[in-house]
Amino acid sequence: MSGDDWWYKYLDMFKKDYDNYALGAERYRYMFTQYFPRLLEYGGESINDFTQRLFAPKISSPMVFSKNYKLDVEGLIDEYIYYKNDEECKKLLEPPMDFMRRKLDLGNCSELMLIAFLALFIIGTCRGIPLPQDAENQPFVFSGVGASDLETAEDLFYQTILTLYENYEVCTN
């Protein structure tokens, strides 16, 4: 890959999925292009505060082992995508970006917090959306570590880029 901006095409593809799966209000979509690339500027700063399980599930399921069970960003997006078309569950769900923006006060937080959650949202979306039909019968596993194993902003940036690449280049070709 040449140049520094090759991954913007994958970010544009991600934003189409953001719209297709109604993951949040259109007015928040610009944040991914405007803020996410700045994550690399934070280099070695810790992101441990942002990779925790923070959100109570909206839907009770056999996977919820206790009333104290919490979802991380990826789990929040996965729950929404899985249940959003179920008539009984639909009324309990809020699009995950709208929910996160409200719950975490992303309009008034530090820039690092905002950017880290945007990166985690990108990863969660890429891992949560169904694979294209022609890729569904091919064995595929995302590379890299889970978000909770990432330590720095730089780690999160490169894991996000890898996840975008795997989702939009490897899976779709």
Buried (B, 14 or more C-beta within 10 A) or exposed (E): EEEEEEBEEBBEBBBEBBEEBBBBEEEBBEBBBEBBBBBBEBEEBBBEEBBEBBBEBBBEEEEBEEEEEBBBBBBBBBBBBBBBEEEEBEEEBBBBBBBBBEEBEBEEBEEBBBBBBBBBBBBBBBBBBEEEEEBEEEEEEBEBEEBEEBBBBBBBBBBBBBBBBBBBBBBEE
